[in-house]
């Protein structure tokens, strides 16, 4: 009988563009016996999996859950003991609002080997694709990364603290809290602070709306921007650089 070594590798799939994945992540996908993948990954990455690998969608969207987190945790253990190497494929980086650490903590008592492969987070990848530098001399010396959805489904108190600073503020999973976010920044007299909202960042169907704290809700309505999107607030939005797509340039050569 083949000896099965139960193992979990938590893998970051990057922000959306299938090319923004690491070689180490591809090797993990290729070696997986089972892949549990999220809603935000680019499903073309599953083409790297072996034909024998079992692919299970466990994605979560706001108000729509294929599996609850507790069920995902239990499924990882069950599949690892049954088949060996389980890859948990998550959008962006698994340790930035990805519950990767929680899943590793859960499986350790069951004797699974564990590993993590970092991914390019949407926090940095998505603004970069739009030419927005999160830091720039004379504009921003730091940046905050905040979730718009806390465990209690309330806006994080950190947004209030961030609004008092001069830092760039990047908010993930915050579209349904946009009105509250605008109010927080308005209360700090930052109505004219630039804002960019980027939907489906780094993908072919990417959309962006750029305005100010005062105008961004109107722009979102006009452009029909929805989740998944990230919100970038700060003077760096006005320092967007014009980019020639490296990806398109490479394709044109062949």
C-alpha positions as CSV (number, residue, x, y, z in Angstrom):
1,X,0.0,0.0,0.0
2,X,1.1,3.5,-0.8
3,X,2.1,5.4,2.4
4,X,0.0,8.6,2.7
5,X,1.6,11.6,4.3
6,X,-1.1,14.1,5.3
7,X,0.0,17.6,4.4
8,X,-1.5,21.0,4.0
9,X,0.0,23.7,1.9
10,X,-1.7,27.1,2.0
11,X,-1.0,28.9,-1.3
12,X,-1.5,32.5,-2.3
13,X,-2.8,32.7,-5.9
14,X,-2.2,36.4,-6.4
15,X,-4.6,39.2,-7.1
16,X,-6.3,37.9,-10.3
17,X,-3.9,38.0,-13.3
18,X,-2.9,34.3,-13.7
19,X,0.7,35.4,-14.4
20,X,1.0,36.9,-11.0
21,X,1.6,33.6,-9.3
22,X,5.0,32.3,-8.0
23,X,6.9,29.4,-9.3
24,X,6.7,27.8,-5.8
25,X,2.9,28.1,-5.9
26,X,2.8,26.4,-9.3
27,X,4.9,23.5,-8.0
28,X,2.6,23.1,-5.0
29,X,-0.5,23.0,-7.3
30,X,1.2,20.5,-9.5
31,X,2.0,18.2,-6.6
32,X,-1.4,18.4,-4.9
33,X,-3.7,15.4,-4.5
34,X,-6.6,17.7,-3.5
35,X,-7.1,21.4,-4.2
36,X,-9.6,23.5,-2.2
37,X,-9.9,26.8,-3.9
38,X,-11.6,30.1,-3.2
39,X,-14.0,32.3,-5.2
40,X,-11.4,35.0,-5.9
41,X,-8.7,32.9,-7.5
42,X,-8.2,32.8,-11.3
43,X,-9.5,29.3,-12.1
44,X,-7.1,29.0,-15.0
45,X,-4.5,28.3,-12.3
46,X,-6.2,24.9,-11.8
47,X,-4.9,23.9,-15.2
48,X,-1.5,23.3,-13.4
49,X,-3.1,20.6,-11.3
50,X,-2.6,16.9,-12.2
51,X,-5.4,15.1,-13.9
52,X,-5.8,12.9,-10.9
53,X,-6.1,15.8,-8.4
54,X,-9.5,16.4,-6.8
55,X,-10.7,20.0,-7.2
56,X,-13.2,21.3,-4.7
57,X,-14.7,24.8,-4.7
58,X,-15.1,26.2,-1.2
59,X,-15.4,29.8,-2.1
60,X,-17.1,32.5,0.0
61,X,-18.8,35.6,-1.3
62,X,-20.7,38.2,0.8
63,X,-23.9,36.4,1.7
64,X,-23.1,33.2,-0.2
65,X,-21.0,30.4,1.2
66,X,-20.3,27.1,-0.5
67,X,-18.8,25.9,2.9
68,X,-18.6,27.5,6.3
69,X,-15.1,28.0,7.6
70,X,-15.5,25.2,10.2
71,X,-16.5,22.8,7.4
72,X,-13.5,23.8,5.3
73,X,-11.2,23.1,8.3
74,X,-12.7,19.7,8.7
75,X,-12.5,19.0,5.0
76,X,-8.8,19.8,4.9
77,X,-8.1,17.2,7.6
78,X,-10.4,14.5,6.1
79,X,-8.9,14.9,2.6
80,X,-5.3,15.0,3.8
81,X,-5.7,11.8,5.7
82,X,-7.5,10.2,2.7
83,X,-5.3,11.4,-0.2
84,X,-2.2,13.1,1.2
85,X,-1.2,16.6,0.0
86,X,-4.0,19.2,0.2
87,X,-3.4,22.6,-1.3
88,X,-5.6,25.4,0.0
89,X,-5.6,27.9,-2.8
90,X,-6.5,31.4,-1.8
91,X,-6.7,34.8,-3.6
92,X,-3.9,37.3,-2.9
93,X,-1.8,36.4,0.0
94,X,-3.2,33.8,2.4
95,X,-1.9,35.6,5.5
96,X,-3.6,38.9,4.7
97,X,-7.2,38.6,5.6
98,X,-7.1,35.1,4.2
99,X,-7.5,32.9,7.3
100,X,-4.5,30.9,6.2
101,X,-3.0,31.0,9.7
102,X,-6.3,29.9,11.3
103,X,-6.5,26.8,9.0
104,X,-2.9,25.9,9.8
105,X,-3.6,26.2,13.5
106,X,-6.7,24.0,13.1
107,X,-4.9,21.1,11.3
108,X,-1.7,20.9,13.4
109,X,-3.2,18.8,16.2
110,X,-4.3,16.3,13.6
111,X,-0.7,15.5,12.7
112,X,-0.6,17.2,9.3
113,X,2.6,18.6,7.9
114,X,2.0,22.3,7.0
115,X,3.6,24.8,4.7
116,X,2.7,28.2,3.3
117,X,3.5,29.8,-0.1
118,X,3.0,33.6,0.0
119,X,1.2,35.4,-2.8
120,X,1.1,38.8,-4.3
121,X,-1.6,40.6,-2.3
122,X,-4.3,42.7,-4.0
123,X,-3.2,45.3,-1.5
124,X,-0.1,46.1,-3.6
125,X,-0.8,44.4,-6.9
126,X,-4.1,46.0,-7.8
127,X,-3.0,49.7,-7.2
128,X,0.3,49.0,-9.0
129,X,-1.5,47.7,-12.1
130,X,-3.3,51.1,-12.2
131,X,-0.1,53.0,-11.7
132,X,-0.9,54.0,-8.1
133,X,2.1,53.9,-5.8
134,X,1.0,53.3,-2.2
135,X,4.0,55.4,-1.0
136,X,5.7,58.3,-2.7
137,X,8.1,60.9,-1.5
138,X,6.3,64.1,-0.6
139,X,2.9,62.4,-0.7
140,X,2.8,59.4,1.6
141,X,5.3,58.0,4.1
142,X,3.3,54.9,5.0
143,X,0.1,53.0,4.3
144,X,-2.6,51.2,6.3
145,X,-4.3,48.0,5.1
146,X,-7.7,47.5,6.8
147,X,-10.6,45.1,6.3
148,X,-14.0,46.7,5.8
149,X,-15.6,43.6,7.3
150,X,-14.8,42.7,10.9
151,X,-15.8,39.5,12.6
152,X,-18.8,41.4,14.0
153,X,-19.7,42.8,10.6
154,X,-18.9,46.4,11.8
155,X,-16.6,48.9,10.2
156,X,-13.2,48.6,11.8
157,X,-12.2,51.2,14.4
158,X,-8.9,51.4,12.6
159,X,-10.5,53.3,9.8
160,X,-11.2,56.1,12.2
161,X,-7.5,56.1,13.3
162,X,-6.2,55.9,9.7
163,X,-8.4,58.8,8.7
164,X,-6.6,61.0,11.2
165,X,-3.2,60.2,9.6
166,X,-1.5,61.3,6.4
167,X,-1.0,57.7,5.3
168,X,-2.4,56.0,2.3
169,X,-5.4,53.9,3.4
170,X,-6.2,50.7,1.5
171,X,-9.5,49.0,2.5
172,X,-10.4,45.5,1.4
173,X,-13.9,44.1,1.4
174,X,-15.3,47.6,2.1
175,X,-17.7,48.3,-0.7
176,X,-20.8,47.7,1.4
177,X,-19.4,50.1,4.0
178,X,-18.5,52.8,1.6
179,X,-21.0,55.3,3.0
180,X,-19.6,54.8,6.5
181,X,-16.1,55.2,5.2
182,X,-16.9,58.4,3.4
183,X,-18.5,59.8,6.6
184,X,-15.4,58.9,8.7
185,X,-13.1,60.8,6.4
186,X,-15.5,63.7,6.0
187,X,-15.6,64.0,9.8
188,X,-11.8,64.6,9.5
189,X,-12.4,67.4,6.9
190,X,-10.9,65.2,4.2
191,X,-13.7,65.6,1.7
192,X,-11.2,66.5,-1.0
193,X,-8.8,63.6,-0.4
194,X,-8.4,61.6,-3.6
195,X,-10.0,58.1,-3.8
196,X,-9.7,55.2,-6.3
197,X,-11.9,52.2,-6.3
198,X,-10.7,49.3,-8.4
199,X,-13.0,46.3,-9.2
200,X,-11.7,43.0,-10.4
201,X,-8.1,44.3,-10.1
202,X,-5.5,42.9,-12.6
203,X,-8.1,41.0,-14.5
204,X,-9.3,41.5,-18.1
205,X,-12.6,42.9,-16.7
206,X,-11.0,45.4,-14.4
207,X,-12.9,48.6,-13.8
208,X,-11.8,51.8,-11.9
209,X,-13.4,54.9,-10.6
210,X,-11.4,57.9,-9.4
211,X,-12.7,60.8,-7.4
212,X,-12.6,62.3,-4.0
213,X,-14.1,61.4,-0.6
214,X,-16.9,63.9,-1.5
215,X,-17.6,62.5,-5.0
216,X,-16.7,58.8,-4.9
217,X,-20.2,57.5,-4.0
218,X,-21.6,59.2,-7.1
219,X,-18.8,57.8,-9.3
220,X,-19.4,54.3,-8.0
221,X,-23.1,54.6,-8.9
222,X,-22.3,56.0,-12.4
223,X,-19.7,53.3,-13.2
224,X,-21.7,50.6,-11.4
225,X,-18.7,49.5,-9.4
226,X,-19.3,46.5,-7.1
227,X,-17.4,43.9,-5.1
228,X,-14.8,42.5,-5.4
229,X,-13.0,45.8,-5.2
230,X,-10.4,47.6,-3.2
231,X,-10.6,51.2,-2.0
232,X,-7.5,53.4,-2.0
233,X,-7.6,56.7,-0.2
234,X,-4.8,59.2,-0.2
235,X,-2.8,61.8,-2.1
236,X,-1.0,59.0,-4.0
237,X,-4.1,58.5,-6.2
238,X,-3.2,61.9,-7.7
239,X,0.3,60.5,-8.4
240,X,-0.8,57.8,-10.8
241,X,1.8,57.0,-13.4
242,X,1.0,56.1,-17.0
243,X,1.9,52.5,-17.8
244,X,2.4,50.5,-20.9
245,X,1.3,47.0,-20.1
246,X,4.2,44.7,-19.9
247,X,1.9,41.7,-20.4
248,X,0.4,43.1,-23.6
249,X,3.9,44.0,-24.9
250,X,5.1,40.5,-24.3
251,X,2.1,39.0,-26.1
252,X,2.7,41.2,-29.2
253,X,6.2,39.8,-29.6
254,X,5.0,36.3,-30.2
